Amino acid sequence: MKATKNQLFKRQITLSEIGEIGQEKLQKASVLIVGCGGLGSTIAVYLAASGIGKIHLVDFDTIDNSNLHRQVFYSLDDVGKPKASVLATFIKQRTLFTEVNFSNKAVTKQTVFELISTVDVVVDGTDSLPTKYLLNDACVLKNKPLVYGSLYKFDGYVASFHLPQQNGFYSANLRDAFPEMATDIPNCETVGTLNAIVGMIATAQVNEVLKIITVVGKPLQNEILIYNSLQNTQLKMQLKPTFSQEKIQKIFDSESYFDANCETQNPDWLINSFDLKQKLSSKNLEIIAVLPNLKLPFQVSQTVPIQEFTIDKVSIDSSKTYIMVCQKGLNSYKATSILKNHFPDLNVFSLEGGIENYQ
């Protein structure tokens, strides 16, 4: 027997601050959730259960046994399957009034604007710093609210970024808190996390989305809530909006937002060892090592460490073919991505699998 809206959302509608008007706002709202892991999966299920009308899920990853202790809406039978599609199926089986779509591809600089263009709120459920900054910068440029969540061991961080203010301006964003992307912060796979803090931060993000859509209560704007689950302590870090759209546009134009751990490599940008060997005698070939002290079976034209790699480091000649090489093929792909973003027609490739797989 199918339930009615009044039956499903009775306890929520009963709240005088929500009522039927607030529930209708939720029904008409659309939310993009990037990341379907510990944060994103919980956020998606709770938002659907709250009556959000449209939810779009984005996650490139598949379910692993190690996910299940905190990603509680997946089961052992789901291991190996795409997170986004499994989560979409779960939601459809328990909600009648939420339209759910999904993508099994990572969000990139090339796709982010299309993803956020038709939604009311963007939710960051990722554990990738480059993706967090990509979502932040894109939301600022397109004037979309972003509900941010992050975890580090027993600490959780929640904020609502880039909300419209009464003075016509917008509230602070991620770069007002952390102007530059850190390169030495490990994710939960490296340092671990307790499942309780994951659930707490996820539901705090849900709370922010519901407040933003229903215009009830006070969102976490111009501040970040930092909660420590071991000590049950929390503090709010106050923020001032200083990063304008103009500033962020300049950053967006030059930044690749590449994360080798979560981006699927474009096969058109790769070259295998067999094909590279066929080209080694070509005079129009430039090989660039992006890691120093590599043991290579061929000569390179130059070495540019990936930490220093910019388009200014390479003298571009459109008649040449450029091959980026590193140990495992991750940093070389990042360098290839940087060049491709600035010179889309340039013949530039990353050695697939890196030098350790060169045969």
C-alpha positions as CSV (number, residue, x, y, z in Angstrom):
1,M,0.0,0.0,0.0
2,K,1.4,3.4,-1.0
3,A,1.7,6.1,1.6
4,T,0.6,9.7,1.0
5,K,2.8,12.8,1.5
6,N,0.9,13.7,4.7
7,Q,1.5,10.2,6.1
8,L,5.2,10.1,5.2
9,F,6.0,13.7,6.4
10,K,3.4,14.1,9.1
11,R,5.9,14.6,12.0
12,Q,7.8,17.2,9.9
13,I,4.7,19.0,8.7
14,T,3.5,19.1,12.4
15,L,6.4,21.5,13.2
16,S,4.9,25.0,13.0
17,E,8.2,26.3,11.5
18,I,7.9,23.8,8.6
19,G,4.2,23.2,8.0
20,E,2.7,22.4,4.6
21,I,4.4,25.5,3.1
22,G,7.9,24.4,4.2
23,Q,7.2,20.8,3.1
24,E,6.2,22.1,-0.4
25,K,9.5,24.0,-0.6
26,L,11.4,20.8,0.1
27,Q,9.3,19.0,-2.6
28,K,10.1,21.6,-5.2
29,A,13.9,21.7,-4.3
30,S,16.7,20.0,-6.2
31,V,20.0,19.0,-4.5
32,L,23.3,17.8,-6.0
33,I,25.3,15.5,-3.7
34,V,28.9,14.9,-4.7
35,G,30.4,11.9,-3.1
36,C,28.4,8.9,-2.0
37,G,30.6,7.6,0.8
38,G,30.2,8.0,4.5
39,L,29.0,11.6,4.3
40,G,27.2,11.6,1.0
41,S,25.3,8.3,1.4
42,T,23.9,9.4,4.7
43,I,23.0,12.9,3.5
44,A,21.2,11.5,0.4
45,V,19.0,9.1,2.4
46,Y,18.1,11.6,5.0
47,L,17.3,14.3,2.4
48,A,15.2,11.9,0.5
49,A,13.4,10.9,3.6
50,S,12.8,14.6,4.4
51,G,11.0,15.0,1.1
52,I,13.5,16.7,-1.2
53,G,11.9,16.6,-4.7
54,K,15.1,15.9,-6.8
55,I,18.4,14.5,-5.9
56,H,21.4,14.0,-8.2
57,L,24.2,11.7,-6.9
58,V,27.8,11.8,-8.2
59,D,30.5,9.4,-7.3
60,F,33.1,7.6,-9.5
61,D,33.9,4.9,-6.9
62,T,32.8,1.4,-6.1
63,I,31.8,-0.2,-2.8
64,D,34.6,-1.9,-0.8
65,N,34.4,-4.0,2.3
66,S,36.3,-1.3,4.2
67,N,33.5,1.2,3.5
68,L,30.7,-0.7,5.2
69,H,31.5,0.3,8.8
70,R,30.5,3.9,8.1
71,Q,28.6,3.7,4.8
72,V,25.7,1.9,6.5
73,F,23.2,2.0,3.6
74,Y,25.4,-0.4,1.6
75,S,25.5,-4.2,2.3
76,L,28.0,-7.0,1.7
77,D,26.1,-7.9,-1.4
78,D,26.8,-4.4,-2.8
79,V,30.6,-4.8,-2.7
80,G,32.2,-4.1,-6.0
81,K,29.2,-2.2,-7.4
82,P,29.1,1.6,-8.2
83,K,28.2,3.6,-5.1
84,A,26.0,6.2,-6.9
85,S,23.8,3.6,-8.6
86,V,23.4,1.4,-5.6
87,L,22.5,4.4,-3.4
88,A,20.0,5.6,-6.0
89,T,18.3,2.2,-6.0
90,F,18.2,2.2,-2.2
91,I,16.5,5.6,-2.1
92,K,14.0,4.7,-4.8
93,Q,12.9,1.6,-2.8
94,R,11.9,3.7,0.3
95,T,10.8,7.1,-1.1
96,L,7.8,7.8,-3.3
97,F,8.2,11.5,-3.9
98,T,11.9,12.0,-4.6
99,E,13.3,11.8,-8.2
100,V,16.8,10.4,-8.0
101,N,19.4,10.5,-10.8
102,F,23.1,9.5,-10.6
103,S,26.4,9.7,-12.4
104,N,29.2,7.1,-11.9
105,K,31.8,9.6,-13.1
106,A,34.0,11.9,-11.1
107,V,33.2,15.6,-11.2
108,T,35.8,17.6,-13.1
109,K,36.5,21.2,-14.1
110,Q,34.9,20.4,-17.5
111,T,31.7,19.0,-16.0
112,V,31.1,20.9,-12.8
113,F,29.1,23.9,-14.2
114,E,26.7,21.6,-16.0
115,L,26.2,19.6,-12.8
116,I,25.4,22.5,-10.6
117,S,23.4,24.6,-13.1
118,T,19.9,23.3,-12.4
119,V,20.1,22.6,-8.6
120,D,19.2,24.7,-5.7
121,V,21.8,23.5,-3.3
122,V,25.2,21.7,-3.8
123,V,26.4,19.4,-1.0
124,D,30.0,18.4,-0.6
125,G,30.3,14.8,0.6
126,T,33.8,14.1,-0.7
127,D,37.1,13.4,0.9
128,S,39.1,14.9,-1.9
129,L,40.5,18.4,-1.3
130,P,40.8,19.3,-5.0
131,T,37.2,18.4,-5.5
132,K,36.1,20.4,-2.5
133,Y,37.9,23.5,-3.9
134,L,36.4,22.8,-7.3
135,L,32.9,22.7,-5.9
136,N,33.5,25.8,-3.8
137,D,34.9,27.9,-6.7
138,A,32.2,26.7,-9.2
139,C,29.5,27.6,-6.7
140,V,30.9,31.0,-6.1
141,L,31.1,31.7,-9.8
142,K,27.6,30.5,-10.4
143,N,26.1,31.9,-7.2
144,K,25.0,28.5,-5.8
145,P,24.9,27.7,-2.0
146,L,27.4,25.0,-1.0
147,V,26.9,22.9,2.2
148,Y,30.4,21.8,3.2
149,G,31.4,18.8,5.4
150,S,34.8,17.4,6.2
151,L,36.4,14.9,8.5
152,Y,39.8,14.4,10.1
153,K,40.1,11.5,12.6
154,F,37.8,12.5,15.5
155,D,37.1,16.1,14.2
156,G,34.3,17.1,11.9
157,Y,33.7,20.4,10.0
158,V,30.4,21.8,8.8
159,A,29.6,25.1,7.0
160,S,27.2,26.7,4.6
161,F,29.1,28.7,2.0
162,H,28.2,31.5,-0.4
163,L,24.7,32.3,0.8
164,P,23.0,35.5,-0.4
165,Q,22.9,38.3,2.2
166,Q,20.4,41.1,2.7
167,N,23.0,43.6,1.5
168,G,23.1,42.0,-1.9
169,F,26.5,40.3,-1.3
170,Y,27.3,36.7,-0.4
171,S,28.6,35.0,2.7
172,A,32.1,33.6,3.1
173,N,33.3,30.6,1.1
174,L,35.9,27.9,1.6
175,R,38.8,30.1,0.4
176,D,37.9,32.6,3.1
177,A,38.7,29.9,5.7
178,F,41.6,28.2,3.8
179,P,42.8,30.3,1.0
180,E,45.1,27.7,-0.6
181,M,44.6,24.0,-1.0
182,A,46.8,22.1,1.4
183,T,48.8,19.3,-0.2
184,D,49.8,17.3,3.0
185,I,46.4,16.5,4.6
186,P,45.6,12.8,4.4
187,N,42.1,11.5,3.9
188,C,40.2,9.0,6.1
189,E,41.7,6.1,4.1
190,T,45.1,7.0,5.4
191,V,44.5,8.2,8.9
192,G,41.2,6.4,9.7
193,T,37.9,7.6,11.2
194,L,35.3,6.6,13.7
195,N,31.9,5.9,12.2
196,A,30.0,8.0,14.8
197,I,31.6,11.3,13.8
198,V,30.9,10.5,10.1
199,G,27.2,10.2,10.8
200,M,27.1,13.2,13.0
201,I,28.7,15.5,10.4
202,A,26.5,14.1,7.7
203,T,23.3,14.8,9.6
204,A,24.6,18.3,10.5
205,Q,24.9,18.9,6.7
206,V,21.4,17.6,6.2
207,N,20.3,20.1,8.8
208,E,22.0,22.9,6.9
209,V,20.3,22.0,3.6
210,L,16.9,21.8,5.2
211,K,17.3,25.2,6.8
212,I,18.5,26.8,3.6
213,I,15.6,25.5,1.5
214,T,12.8,26.1,4.1
215,V,14.4,29.5,5.2
216,V,14.0,28.4,8.8
217,G,16.6,28.9,11.5
218,K,20.1,30.2,11.2
219,P,22.5,28.5,8.8
220,L,26.2,28.2,9.5
221,Q,27.2,31.1,7.4
222,N,30.3,33.2,7.8
223,E,31.5,30.5,10.2
224,I,32.7,26.9,10.4
225,L,31.5,24.6,13.1
226,I,34.3,22.3,14.3
227,Y,33.2,19.4,16.5
228,N,35.5,16.9,18.3
229,S,33.8,13.6,19.1
230,L,36.3,12.5,21.8
231,Q,35.9,15.5,24.0
232,N,32.3,16.4,22.9
233,T,33.6,19.9,22.3
234,Q,32.7,22.3,19.6
235,L,33.8,25.8,18.4
236,K,32.9,28.1,15.6
237,M,35.6,29.6,13.5
238,Q,34.4,33.0,12.3
239,L,34.9,34.0,8.7
240,K,34.9,37.2,6.7
241,P,34.1,37.1,3.0
242,T,37.2,38.4,1.2
243,F,37.5,36.2,-1.9
244,S,35.5,37.8,-4.6
245,Q,34.2,36.2,-7.8
246,E,36.9,38.0,-9.7
247,K,39.6,36.5,-7.5
248,I,38.1,33.0,-7.7
249,Q,37.7,33.3,-11.5
250,K,41.4,33.9,-11.8
251,I,42.1,30.8,-9.7
252,F,39.6,28.8,-11.6
253,D,41.2,29.7,-14.9
254,S,44.6,28.5,-13.8
255,E,43.8,25.6,-11.5
256,S,43.4,22.0,-12.8
257,Y,41.7,20.6,-9.6
258,F,43.3,17.3,-10.4
259,D,43.1,14.5,-7.9
260,A,44.9,11.4,-9.1
261,N,43.1,9.3,-6.5
262,C,39.6,10.0,-7.7
263,E,39.8,11.1,-11.4
264,T,39.4,8.5,-14.1
265,Q,42.2,8.9,-16.6
266,N,41.2,9.9,-20.1
267,P,42.4,7.1,-22.4
268,D,42.9,9.6,-25.2
269,W,45.6,11.3,-23.1
270,L,47.6,8.1,-22.4
271,I,50.4,6.4,-24.3
272,N,51.5,2.8,-23.6
273,S,55.1,1.7,-23.5
274,F,54.9,-0.1,-26.9
275,D,53.7,3.1,-28.7
276,L,56.2,5.2,-26.9
277,K,59.1,3.0,-28.1
278,Q,57.9,3.5,-31.7
279,K,58.2,7.3,-31.3
280,L,61.6,7.5,-29.4
281,S,63.6,8.1,-32.6
282,S,61.3,11.0,-33.7
283,K,62.9,14.4,-33.8
284,N,59.6,16.0,-32.9
285,L,59.3,14.2,-29.6
286,E,59.8,15.9,-26.2
287,I,59.9,13.7,-23.1
288,I,59.4,15.5,-19.8
289,A,60.0,13.8,-16.4
290,V,57.8,15.3,-13.6
291,L,59.7,13.5,-10.8
292,P,63.5,14.0,-10.2
293,N,65.9,11.1,-10.1
294,L,63.8,8.7,-12.1
295,K,65.7,5.7,-13.5
296,L,64.8,5.8,-17.2
297,P,65.7,3.6,-20.1
298,F,65.6,6.7,-22.4
299,Q,66.7,10.3,-22.3
300,V,64.3,13.1,-21.3
301,S,64.3,16.6,-22.7
302,Q,63.9,18.2,-19.3
303,T,62.8,17.5,-15.7
304,V,60.1,19.6,-14.1
305,P,59.0,18.4,-10.6
306,I,55.2,18.2,-10.5
307,Q,55.1,20.6,-7.5
308,E,56.6,23.2,-9.8
309,F,54.9,22.2,-13.0
310,T,53.2,25.1,-14.8
311,I,52.7,25.9,-18.5
312,D,55.5,28.5,-18.2
313,K,58.0,25.6,-17.5
314,V,57.4,24.1,-21.0
315,S,58.3,25.8,-24.2
316,I,55.3,24.9,-26.4
317,D,55.8,23.9,-30.0
318,S,52.5,22.8,-31.6
319,S,54.4,20.7,-34.2
320,K,55.9,18.5,-31.4
321,T,54.5,15.6,-29.4
322,Y,55.0,15.8,-25.6
323,I,55.3,12.8,-23.3
324,M,55.0,13.2,-19.5
325,V,56.6,10.4,-17.4
326,C,56.8,9.6,-13.7
327,Q,57.0,6.5,-11.5
328,K,53.4,5.3,-11.5
329,G,51.6,7.4,-14.1
330,L,49.7,9.6,-11.7
331,N,51.8,12.8,-11.6
332,S,52.5,12.5,-15.3
333,Y,48.8,12.5,-15.9
334,K,48.3,15.5,-13.7
335,A,51.0,17.4,-15.8
336,T,49.3,16.2,-19.0
337,S,46.0,17.6,-17.7
338,I,47.5,21.0,-16.9
339,L,48.8,21.3,-20.5
340,K,45.6,20.0,-22.0
341,N,43.5,22.5,-20.1
342,H,45.5,25.3,-21.6
343,F,46.4,23.8,-25.0
344,P,43.5,21.4,-25.9
345,D,44.9,20.7,-29.4
346,L,48.4,20.0,-28.2
347,N,49.8,16.4,-28.8
348,V,50.6,15.6,-25.1
349,F,50.4,12.2,-23.5
350,S,51.1,10.6,-20.1
351,L,53.0,7.3,-20.0
352,E,50.3,4.8,-18.9
353,G,51.2,3.1,-15.7
354,G,54.4,5.1,-15.3
355,I,58.0,4.0,-15.7
356,E,57.5,1.0,-13.3
357,N,55.3,-0.6,-15.9
358,Y,57.5,0.3,-18.9
359,Q,58.3,-2.9,-20.8
